[in-house]
Amino acid sequence: MRLIDADKLKFVPALIEPVLVGDEPHWETIILKDRIDNAPTVEAIPIEYIQHWIDKQNYGRRNGKMMLAKALNELIAEWRKEHETN
């Protein structure tokens, strides 16, 4: 998985071409695949990876990791609450 900065794509000129809908021409903005492939990446750890790491910890023998896992779960919950879409 490669995480890109989608906001940076807004500053790249996009290809615009007319599309007929019935008899009416409409203009669509198309972002080319090579622009997405070459978009700047961001340094980030996907939440799914963090949750997988938390799930595979042995909580019975690794108290320090148990505390870290709890903190990471709280971090993920807080991030999700701040980024909820309405």
N, C-alpha and C positions, 0 to 999 in steps of 0.2 A: 504494500500500500504506500502510495506517495501522496502526502498531504500538501495541497497547493494553497496559495493565497488568492482566493477567488476575487477579492476586491481589486487586486492588481489587473485582472482581466478587463475591468471597466475602462482602464486607461489605454488599452490596446485598441487601435481602430478595428472595427469589425466589418466583415463583408455584409453588405446590404443588397438584397435582390428582391425584385417584385414577385409576388405570388398571387395568382388569380384565385379568388374565392367567388365562385359563380361568375358573374361578368365584371366584378369589381376588383381592381388591383389593390393588393395590400403589401406593405413592406415588412419584411421579417429581418430581424438582426440574427446573424448566424456567427457563432464563435467557432472558428476552424479548429479541428482536432490538433493540428500541429501547434497552435497557440496554447491549447490546454496542456499538451505534452511538454511544452517548453516554459510553462508558467513557473514563477518562483515558488520554491517550496518553503514550508514553515517547519521549524523544529518543534515537534509535538509528539506526545505519546497518546495513541487512541485510547479512549475510555475502555473499549473492549479488551485491550491488552492489559490494562491496569486491573480490570476485574478478573481476568484470567489468572493473573499473578496472585491476586488476593485469594482466589478460590483454591489454588494449589498449595497454599501455605499449610504447614502442620501446626495448628494452633496449640496443641498439647505440649510441645517441647520447645517452642520458639516464642517466648513471651514478648521479646522485643519486636519480632515481626508481627505478632498479633496486635500490638499497639499501633504499629505502622499501618497494618491492614485496616484497622478501625479508623485511623486518621484519613486514609485514602478514601474509604467509603464515605466519610463525612465530607471530604473535599468534593467528590463526585456529586453527592447530593446537593451541596451548596452551589456548585457550578450549574447543575441542571435547573435549580430554582431560579438562578439569575438569568438563565438563557431560555426560559420557557417562552414559547410563542403563543400568542393569543389567538 
